[in-house]
Amino acid sequence: MIFVFGRFIIESKQRANTIYGLTQNRIIIRSGIFSQNIQSINIKTLSDIELSEKNDGSGTISIGPKNPFMVWGSGMNWWPGMKSTPQLILIDRARVVYNQIVEIQNQAR
């Protein structure tokens, strides 16, 4: 029971320590609890982008092709070498950010 509950505490801490950035060229995700991880994703060469939006306008944007092993929940993130699809998780005004990314992509074409 503690193991399951602890997972939610860790995920909450992870979200609190995550910062997202959007430029004309890149999506930047800085995250980490015990160590810092920075992802920099080229918007102009991005193949897939998916928006999952809630009624209050918040939502999650998935960036890039989905890993087939990540179908349920957090999938196999725990398995060595398995990485989930980068995401902007539970951000405010998710549709606005999604539209900004799509617009940058369209300008690049």
N, C-alpha and C positions, 0 to 999 in steps of 0.2 A: 504494500500500500504506500509506503514512504517513497519507494522508487517511482511509482506512477505519479504521485503528487509532486515529487521533486522535479520531474520533467517539466511541469508547468511553471515552476519557479525559474528554472534555467531558461526556458523559452521566453518568459517575461523579461528576464534580465537581458537576454540576447537582443530582444526588440528594443529595449530601453537604451542599449549601447550601439544601436545601428543608426547610421546617418546616410541619407541618400542625396546624391547630387545629380543635376541634369545640366549639361552644356550643349552647345550646338553640334558637338561631335561625339560625346560620350555620356554614358550612364555610369555613375560611380557609387559603389556601395562599400561603406566602411563599417565593419562589424567585429564582434568578438568580445568575450568576457575575460578570459585569462591571457589571450594574445590578440593582436589586431590583425584583421584580414581586410585587404582592400581589393575589390574587383573593379576593373575599368573595362566597360563594354562599348565597342564601337557601334554607334547607332546606325550609321550609314550602311553597314554590312550585316545588320541584324536580319535574320531570316524569319523568325516567328516572334509574335508578341500577343499576349492574351490578357484580357481584363476580366476580373471577377469582382463585381460591384455590389455593395450592400445598399439598402434603402436610404441610409443616411449620407450616401455619397462616398463613404470610405471604401477601400477595396485593395485588392492585390493585383499587381501586374507581373505576369510571368514573362521572362525574357529568354528567347532562344528555344531551340527544339527541346521537347520533353524527353527525359530519360525514361524508357519503357519500364524500368524497375522501380520508378517513383510514383506508381499509380495510386497507392493508398497512403494517405497521411504523409508522414515524413519518409516513407519508403525505406530504402536501405542506406540512408545517410551514414549509419553506424558502420557499414561495411567498408574496409580499406579500399581506397581507389574509387568509391562510388560518390559522385557529386550530384546534388540536385540542380534543377534548373534555377538560375538566378531569379530572384523575385524582389519586388518592392512590396513589402508585406504591410497590410493594414494602414495604408497611407490615406490622409485626408484628400478630398477632391481627386480621387483616382482617375475619373474620366478626363478631367482637365489635363493631368499629366500624361495619360495615354494619348490623348489628342495631340499634345505637344510633341511627343515622340514620333507619332505617325506623320505630323507635319514636317518635322526635320527630315524624316526618311523621304518624303515626297519632294522636298526641295533638293535633295541630293541626286534625284533621278533626272 
